[in-house]
């Protein structure tokens, strides 16, 4: 009887410790800290907040890189002080105070993930050493207007939101978007699988946002699990297989970065062979004009398409709205178009506001998977 009781106690302890270990890597606490960081930056009037750009993996720890940019040095220094004080209650904090453009840098370590926090000043515009010689004034020409479309022109528009999997805080808002809006999830991040499951259950199409080598690698880091041109054929296949297995419910992949990788026909051919064997689609994000990805996809019989518009290289609401209008125009001009944005708060809010009216603007919102050829 004592033996049975002892075994029961051991089983209970094992369940407790197992669940604690799982929670320590779930990213839930990190997401709460991320929301607090956003509030702190907004309250002090940060000119920009670059959140989770990028997320890297170092010695088994997911490192989230954040940068707060200020025009006012005093406000920047206030945030440094607040981070140093409040961060003590969040986890293990290390401070690296500095001067000049970078006012401070802090490293916050949690279980399974960490934050690299930088507070910087906007660089002043450098005055020219010598005033340029005056040139004769020329009349300012208006921009060349786009060709007008026929009054009844309509098209199909697909929207794919990249870089999901970094945090769960935006998942509820993304889940409420129209179902055809799809999401591309980065692999090997704290919330990759959880994000894919939640959005799949909400009815959204899931894609794997596959990290690939960019020009400038390794200074430009695509994140964990990237496909590199130095890899052997077998290593490319294993890397892609592992990433596919990390993100459930995917219908295909699109490249994250990859300006160098997608220009390599050998590499793209291996990728497409693997996709064909798994009946998966491919979208070329077109991060370089030298891309060979679509040629390789079509040669291997992989249903594919390309991105025509980036929605949010400029993160302001007004700029995203203009890019969405460009996407509408492209869809009506070509009959269909794929627009890629990012899994960011401003982009999601803009789409929540504008997507219901797209039909009246001449486009039908469809899933990216329906535009594969």
C-alpha positions as CSV (number, residue, x, y, z in Angstrom):
1,X,0.0,0.0,0.0
2,X,2.8,2.4,0.9
3,X,4.5,1.6,-2.4
4,X,1.4,2.5,-4.3
5,X,1.0,5.8,-2.4
6,X,4.7,6.6,-3.0
7,X,4.3,6.0,-6.7
8,X,1.3,8.2,-6.8
9,X,3.2,11.0,-5.1
10,X,6.1,10.7,-7.6
11,X,3.6,10.8,-10.5
12,X,2.0,13.9,-9.2
13,X,5.4,15.7,-8.7
14,X,6.4,14.6,-12.2
15,X,3.2,16.2,-13.6
16,X,3.8,19.4,-11.8
17,X,7.4,19.8,-12.8
18,X,6.6,18.8,-16.4
19,X,3.9,21.4,-16.7
20,X,6.2,24.1,-15.2
21,X,8.9,23.3,-17.7
22,X,6.5,23.5,-20.5
23,X,5.1,26.8,-19.3
24,X,8.6,28.3,-19.0
25,X,8.9,28.0,-22.8
26,X,5.4,29.0,-23.7
27,X,6.2,32.7,-24.1
28,X,3.2,33.7,-22.1
29,X,5.2,35.7,-19.5
30,X,7.3,37.2,-22.2
31,X,4.2,38.4,-24.1
32,X,3.0,40.1,-20.9
33,X,6.4,41.9,-20.6
34,X,6.2,42.8,-24.3
35,X,2.8,44.5,-23.8
36,X,4.2,46.4,-20.9
37,X,7.3,47.5,-22.9
38,X,5.0,48.8,-25.7
39,X,3.0,50.8,-23.1
40,X,6.1,52.3,-21.5
41,X,7.5,53.4,-24.9
42,X,4.1,54.8,-26.0
43,X,3.6,56.7,-22.8
44,X,7.0,58.4,-23.1
45,X,6.4,59.3,-26.8
46,X,8.9,57.0,-28.5
47,X,9.3,57.9,-32.1
48,X,9.4,54.2,-33.0
49,X,9.4,50.9,-31.3
50,X,11.1,48.0,-33.2
51,X,9.7,45.0,-31.4
52,X,11.1,41.4,-31.8
53,X,13.2,42.3,-34.7
54,X,14.7,39.9,-35.0
55,X,14.2,36.9,-32.6
56,X,17.3,34.8,-32.5
57,X,18.2,31.6,-30.7
58,X,21.4,31.6,-28.6
59,X,22.5,28.7,-26.5
60,X,19.0,27.3,-26.5
61,X,17.4,30.7,-25.4
62,X,15.1,32.7,-27.6
63,X,16.5,36.2,-27.6
64,X,14.0,39.0,-28.5
65,X,15.6,42.2,-29.8
66,X,13.8,45.4,-29.0
67,X,14.8,49.0,-29.9
68,X,13.1,52.2,-28.7
69,X,14.0,55.4,-30.6
70,X,13.4,58.9,-29.2
71,X,13.8,62.4,-30.4
72,X,14.1,63.8,-26.8
73,X,17.1,62.7,-24.9
74,X,15.4,63.3,-21.5
75,X,12.5,60.9,-22.4
76,X,15.0,58.3,-23.5
77,X,16.8,58.5,-20.2
78,X,13.5,58.3,-18.3
79,X,12.8,55.0,-20.1
80,X,16.3,53.7,-19.3
81,X,15.6,54.4,-15.6
82,X,12.1,52.8,-15.7
83,X,13.4,49.7,-17.5
84,X,16.3,49.3,-15.0
85,X,13.9,49.7,-12.0
86,X,10.9,47.7,-13.2
87,X,13.0,45.0,-14.9
88,X,14.3,43.9,-11.5
89,X,10.9,42.3,-10.8
90,X,10.7,40.6,-14.3
91,X,13.8,38.5,-14.3
92,X,17.6,38.6,-14.2
93,X,18.6,42.0,-15.4
94,X,22.0,43.2,-16.7
95,X,22.5,46.9,-17.5
96,X,25.0,48.4,-20.0
97,X,24.7,52.2,-19.7
98,X,26.2,54.3,-22.4
99,X,26.1,57.7,-24.0
100,X,25.7,59.3,-27.4
101,X,23.0,57.8,-29.7
102,X,22.6,54.7,-27.6
103,X,21.4,55.8,-24.2
104,X,21.3,52.4,-22.6
105,X,21.2,48.7,-23.3
106,X,19.7,46.0,-21.0
107,X,19.6,42.3,-21.1
108,X,16.6,40.6,-19.4
109,X,16.8,36.9,-18.9
110,X,13.7,34.7,-18.3
111,X,13.3,31.0,-18.4
112,X,13.8,29.9,-22.0
113,X,13.8,33.4,-23.5
114,X,15.4,36.8,-23.0
115,X,15.0,40.4,-24.1
116,X,17.8,42.6,-25.6
117,X,16.6,46.1,-25.0
118,X,18.2,49.2,-26.6
119,X,17.1,52.8,-26.1
120,X,18.5,55.1,-28.8
121,X,18.2,58.7,-30.0
122,X,17.2,59.6,-33.5
123,X,20.3,60.6,-35.5
124,X,20.3,64.3,-36.4
125,X,20.4,65.2,-40.0
126,X,24.0,66.0,-41.0
127,X,24.4,69.4,-42.5
128,X,26.3,69.6,-45.7
129,X,29.8,71.0,-45.3
130,X,29.4,73.2,-48.3
131,X,26.2,74.7,-49.6
132,X,25.5,73.3,-53.1
133,X,25.7,75.6,-56.0
134,X,22.3,77.0,-57.0
135,X,20.8,75.3,-60.0
136,X,18.2,76.7,-62.3
137,X,14.7,76.0,-60.9
138,X,12.6,73.6,-62.9
139,X,8.9,73.2,-62.8
140,X,7.8,70.4,-60.5
141,X,6.2,67.7,-62.6
142,X,3.2,65.8,-61.2
143,X,3.7,62.0,-60.7
144,X,2.9,59.9,-63.7
145,X,-0.7,58.7,-63.2
146,X,-1.4,55.0,-63.3
147,X,-3.2,53.7,-66.4
148,X,-7.0,53.8,-65.8
149,X,-8.7,50.5,-65.6
150,X,-12.0,49.7,-67.2
151,X,-15.0,50.8,-65.1
152,X,-16.1,47.2,-64.5
153,X,-12.6,45.8,-63.7
154,X,-12.6,43.3,-60.8
155,X,-9.9,41.0,-59.4
156,X,-9.1,38.6,-56.6
157,X,-6.8,39.7,-53.8
158,X,-5.0,37.5,-51.3
159,X,-3.3,38.8,-48.2
160,X,-0.6,37.0,-46.2
161,X,0.7,38.2,-42.9
162,X,4.3,37.2,-42.2
163,X,6.4,36.8,-39.1
164,X,3.8,35.2,-36.8
165,X,4.9,33.0,-34.0
166,X,6.8,35.5,-32.0
167,X,4.1,36.3,-29.5
168,X,0.5,35.3,-28.8
169,X,-0.8,38.8,-27.8
170,X,-2.0,39.6,-31.4
171,X,-3.6,36.2,-32.1
172,X,-7.1,37.2,-30.9
173,X,-7.2,40.2,-33.1
174,X,-5.8,38.3,-36.1
175,X,-8.3,35.5,-35.5
176,X,-11.1,38.0,-35.9
177,X,-9.9,39.1,-39.4
178,X,-11.8,37.8,-42.4
179,X,-11.0,34.1,-42.9
180,X,-9.3,34.4,-46.3
181,X,-6.5,36.5,-44.7
182,X,-3.7,34.0,-44.2
183,X,-0.8,33.9,-41.8
184,X,2.8,32.8,-42.3
185,X,4.4,31.5,-39.1
186,X,8.2,31.5,-38.5
187,X,9.5,28.2,-37.2
188,X,11.3,27.5,-33.9
189,X,10.0,30.5,-32.0
190,X,8.3,30.4,-28.5
191,X,4.8,30.6,-29.9
192,X,5.2,29.1,-33.4
193,X,3.0,25.9,-33.0
194,X,0.6,27.6,-30.6
195,X,0.0,30.4,-33.1
196,X,-0.6,28.1,-36.0
197,X,-3.0,25.9,-34.0
198,X,-5.1,28.9,-32.8
199,X,-5.3,30.6,-36.2
200,X,-6.1,27.4,-38.0
201,X,-8.9,26.7,-35.5
202,X,-10.2,30.3,-36.3
203,X,-10.4,29.3,-40.0
204,X,-7.3,31.0,-41.4
205,X,-4.9,29.4,-43.9
206,X,-1.5,28.7,-42.3
207,X,1.8,29.0,-44.2
208,X,5.4,28.3,-43.1
209,X,7.5,31.5,-43.3
210,X,10.7,29.7,-44.1
211,X,14.0,31.5,-43.1
212,X,16.5,31.7,-46.0
213,X,19.9,33.2,-46.4
214,X,19.9,36.9,-47.3
215,X,22.6,39.0,-48.9
216,X,24.8,40.2,-46.0
217,X,24.6,37.0,-44.0
218,X,25.6,36.5,-41.2
219,X,25.3,40.2,-40.3
220,X,21.7,40.0,-41.6
221,X,20.3,37.1,-39.6
222,X,17.2,35.3,-40.8
223,X,16.7,33.6,-37.5
224,X,16.8,29.9,-36.4
225,X,16.5,27.0,-38.8
226,X,17.5,29.0,-42.0
227,X,18.3,27.4,-45.3
228,X,21.8,28.5,-46.4
229,X,23.5,28.2,-49.8
230,X,26.5,26.5,-48.1
231,X,24.4,23.5,-47.2
232,X,24.6,20.2,-48.9
233,X,21.5,18.9,-50.7
234,X,20.7,16.5,-47.8
235,X,21.1,19.3,-45.3
236,X,18.7,21.5,-47.2
237,X,16.1,18.8,-47.2
238,X,16.6,18.0,-43.5
239,X,16.4,21.7,-42.6
240,X,13.2,22.2,-44.5
241,X,11.6,19.0,-43.2
242,X,12.4,20.0,-39.6
243,X,10.8,23.4,-40.1
244,X,7.7,22.0,-41.8
245,X,7.3,19.6,-38.8
246,X,7.6,22.5,-36.4
247,X,4.5,24.5,-37.7
248,X,1.3,22.4,-38.0
249,X,-1.5,22.8,-40.5
250,X,0.6,24.5,-43.2
251,X,-0.6,24.5,-46.9
252,X,2.7,25.8,-48.2
253,X,5.8,28.0,-47.6
254,X,7.0,31.5,-48.5
255,X,10.6,32.8,-47.9
256,X,11.6,34.9,-45.0
257,X,14.5,37.1,-46.2
258,X,16.2,34.9,-48.7
259,X,17.6,37.4,-51.2
260,X,20.7,35.2,-51.7
261,X,19.0,31.8,-51.3
262,X,16.2,32.4,-53.7
263,X,18.7,33.6,-56.4
264,X,20.4,30.1,-56.2
265,X,18.7,27.7,-58.7
266,X,20.3,24.6,-57.1
267,X,19.0,25.5,-53.7
268,X,15.5,26.4,-55.0
269,X,15.3,23.2,-57.0
270,X,16.0,21.1,-53.9
271,X,13.4,23.1,-51.9
272,X,10.8,22.6,-54.6
273,X,11.4,18.9,-54.9
274,X,10.7,18.6,-51.1
275,X,7.6,20.7,-51.4
276,X,6.3,18.6,-54.4
277,X,6.8,15.4,-52.4
278,X,4.6,16.9,-49.6
279,X,1.9,18.5,-51.9
280,X,2.8,22.0,-50.5
281,X,2.5,25.3,-52.3
282,X,5.1,28.1,-52.7
283,X,4.8,31.9,-52.6
284,X,7.9,33.9,-53.7
285,X,8.1,36.9,-51.4
286,X,10.4,38.5,-54.0
287,X,13.1,39.9,-51.8
288,X,15.4,40.1,-54.8
289,X,14.9,40.8,-58.5
290,X,17.4,37.9,-59.2
291,X,15.0,35.3,-57.7
292,X,15.0,31.9,-59.4
293,X,12.3,30.5,-57.0
294,X,9.3,30.6,-59.4
295,X,11.2,29.1,-62.3
296,X,12.3,26.2,-60.0
297,X,8.8,25.7,-58.6
298,X,7.3,25.5,-62.1
299,X,10.0,23.2,-63.3
300,X,9.3,20.8,-60.4
301,X,5.5,21.1,-60.7
302,X,4.9,22.9,-57.5
303,X,1.8,25.2,-57.5
304,X,3.1,28.7,-56.9
305,X,2.7,32.4,-57.2
306,X,4.5,35.6,-56.3
307,X,4.0,38.7,-54.1
308,X,3.1,41.8,-55.9
309,X,2.7,44.4,-53.1
310,X,4.3,44.8,-49.6
311,X,1.8,46.4,-47.4
312,X,3.8,47.7,-44.5
313,X,7.5,48.5,-45.1
314,X,6.3,51.8,-43.7
315,X,4.5,51.0,-40.5
316,X,2.2,54.1,-40.4
317,X,-1.5,53.5,-40.8
318,X,-1.7,56.0,-43.7
319,X,1.2,54.3,-45.6
320,X,-0.4,50.8,-45.1
321,X,-3.7,52.2,-46.4
322,X,-1.9,53.5,-49.6
323,X,-0.2,50.2,-50.1
324,X,-3.6,48.4,-49.7
325,X,-5.0,50.6,-52.4
326,X,-2.0,49.6,-54.6
327,X,-2.8,46.0,-54.0
328,X,-6.5,46.6,-55.0
329,X,-5.3,48.2,-58.2
330,X,-2.9,45.4,-59.0
331,X,-5.6,42.8,-58.4
332,X,-7.9,44.6,-60.8
333,X,-5.2,45.1,-63.4
334,X,-3.9,41.5,-63.5
335,X,-7.1,39.8,-62.4
336,X,-5.4,38.6,-59.1
337,X,-2.7,39.7,-56.7
338,X,-1.0,38.6,-53.5
339,X,-0.1,41.3,-50.9
340,X,2.2,40.5,-48.0
341,X,2.2,42.3,-44.7
342,X,3.4,41.6,-41.3
343,X,1.8,40.2,-38.1
344,X,1.9,43.6,-36.5
345,X,-0.7,45.6,-34.5
346,X,-1.1,48.5,-36.9
347,X,-1.4,46.2,-40.0
348,X,-4.0,44.0,-38.3
349,X,-6.0,47.1,-37.2
350,X,-5.9,48.6,-40.7
351,X,-7.1,45.3,-42.3
352,X,-9.8,44.9,-39.7
353,X,-11.1,48.3,-40.7
354,X,-10.6,48.1,-44.5
355,X,-11.1,44.5,-45.4
356,X,-15.0,44.5,-45.2
357,X,-15.1,47.2,-47.8
358,X,-12.8,45.6,-50.4
359,X,-15.7,44.0,-52.4
360,X,-17.2,47.4,-53.0
361,X,-13.7,48.6,-54.3
362,X,-13.7,45.9,-57.0
363,X,-11.9,43.0,-55.4
364,X,-12.9,39.7,-53.9
365,X,-10.8,38.7,-50.9
366,X,-9.5,35.1,-51.3
367,X,-7.0,32.8,-49.6
368,X,-3.5,32.7,-51.1
369,X,-3.9,29.0,-51.6
370,X,-6.6,29.7,-54.2
371,X,-4.2,31.7,-56.3
372,X,-1.6,28.9,-56.9
373,X,-0.8,28.0,-60.5
